Amino acid sequence: MSERGAEFFGKWITDNVMRGSAGADIISVAELTTKLFADAKAAGISEDEIEEEIGSAYEAIQAAINGRQISEPIDRRAEVHPF
């Protein structure tokens, strides 16, 4: 397992999402995920190194944008609509 991947992700989220580096523009989660993996590759860290520690990078970025803690599990039942 790669703690290095998780550490990179945590710093990247802080710099790119939490501190507002994403700016006022609406940036899709897919674009942020692509940027994460490009930045990680430039730092010599693979996508697998990140995702083996945090799970889906896409879902973790989405959770960060929505204000949840990265370590807080995503409850998929809350996303199911009864109709």
N, C-alpha and C positions, 0 to 999 in steps of 0.2 A: 504494500500500500504506500501511497505517496503523500506524506504530510506536506511536501513541497508544493504539490498541486493545490491543496486546500489553502495553504498560506498565500499562494499567488492569487487564488480566487478571492479570498477575503480582502486583500489589499486592493485588488482590481475593482471590486464592488465598491469599496469605500471611495476610491479615486474617481470612478466613472459613473456611479449611480447615486451613492449617498451624499456626496459633496456637490451634486448638481452639475458635474462635468458634462452630463448628457444635455445640459442646457434647457432652454424653454421649448425647444423644438420637440415634437413628438417623434420619438425614436422607437421603432418596434423592438420587441424582445428578440426577434430573429436577427436583427441588425446588431444588437448589443452582443448576442451570442457569437456571431461571426467576428466581431471586433475582439471579444475576449480571447477566442482561439487564435486569432492572428497575433495578438499581443503576447500570448503564452508561447506561441511558436517562436517568436522573435527572442523570447527569454530562454528558449531551449526546453520548454515544458510542453508535453503532448496533451492532446484533448483527453486521452485515457487517464493520464495522471491526475487531471482535475476531476473528472467524473467518477473515478473509482473512490474518491474521498467524499464528494458532495452529492453524488447522484447526478441527475439531469441538470446540466448547466442552464438550459433554457428555463426549467422550472425554478431553479434557484434565483435566477435573475428576475423572473416574474415575481417571485415572492419578495425580493428586495424592493422592487418598484412598488409593490402593494403594501409595503411597510411591515411585513412580517419578518421575524427573525429567521435567518438562514437555517438555523438548527431546528426551528419549529416545523414539525411535519405538516404536510399539506393534506387536509382532509378532503378527499375527493367527493365524499358524500354531500358536502356543502355546495358542490358545483353542479349536482344533479337537480334538474328542474322536474317537479312532479307532473307537469302537463305534457 
